[in-house]
């Protein structure tokens, strides 16, 4: 398995303080998209980061050795919409908890 730290950069420095109704709808689609990737086992964690220097989003991907992150990131509704968001992709070495024998990865949380 390969892991990636993906940072979603917002379209402007004032986002989300001045989020538009269209962007609210787009962000709901964005969250749904990443919840589905989590159910597929391709996302370890995702969500907004409360950085005092400016908002950004985080997704940690866990992909098969023959899978690249670009297709997942390009499929994100905020990218497909051409709304000014963009991702930085950083390969990483991940240390994850061991699963119990026959255990499955956790599923998406409802508090996202």
N, C-alpha and C positions, 0 to 999 in steps of 0.2 A: 504494500500500500504506500501511496505517496500522499503527502499533506501539503496544504497551501494556506497561507494567511492572506486573505483578500480584504483590501480596504476599499470601501465605497466612498468616493469623494462626492460632495454635494455640488449642485450647479452654481451656488453662490455662497458667499461668506455669511449672509443673513439667514440662510436656511437652517432650521425649520421655523424660525420666528415669524417669517412672512410667507409660510406655505400657502399655496393657492388651493381652492377646492379641487381642481384637476390634479394637483400633486398629491393631495390627500388620497384620492381614489387610486392614483398610481402607486402610492406607498402601500395601500392595502393589497393590491395585486402583487407587488414586490414581496411582501411578507408571506402571502399565500404560496408564491412560487418557491421560496426558500423552505417553507414548511414541508412542501411536497418533496423537495430534494433531501430534506432531513429524514422523512419517512423512507426514502430509498436508501438511506445509509450513507449518503454522499456528503452530509454536513454534520460536523460535530457540534457546532454552536454558531449562532448568528444573532445579530441585533445591533441597535444603535449604541454608540459609545459616548458617554457624557464627558467629552474633552472640553475643558474651559477655553481652549484655543479655537474651538469650532467643531461642529457636529460632523461625524462620519460614521459609517457602518462597518461592521466586522463580520466576516464569514470565514470559518475554518473548515476547509474541505478535506475529505478523506476519500481518495480516488484509487481505483485499480491502477496498477503499474502502467497499463497501456492506455489510460484515459488522461486527457489534458483538461485543465480548468477552463480554457477559453470558451468551449461550447456551452458550459453551464452559465458562465458569466454573460456571454452574449445573448443567452435566452432570457435573462432577467428583464421583466417588463420595463424597468426604468432605463435600461440600455436600449432595448428595442424601440422605445418611444422617442429616443433622441432628445431627451429632456435635459441634457447637460450633465448628467451623472457619469462618472467613469470609475473603473476599478484599477487599483494597483494590485499586482499578484506577486507574492513572495513565497518561494518554496521554503518549507520548514521541516525540521525534525520534530515529530510530536511524541510526547510521552503521555500515553492514555492509560486509564485504569484497566486492569485485567478484568475480563468478563468471567462470570461463573461458568463452570462446565455446561455446555449447551445453552448458555445465556445469549441474549440478543442485545444489541445496542439500545440505549434508551430512546423513546419516541419523543416527538416534539411536545414541548410544554404548552399548556393553554395560556400561560401568562406572558406570552411574547407579544 
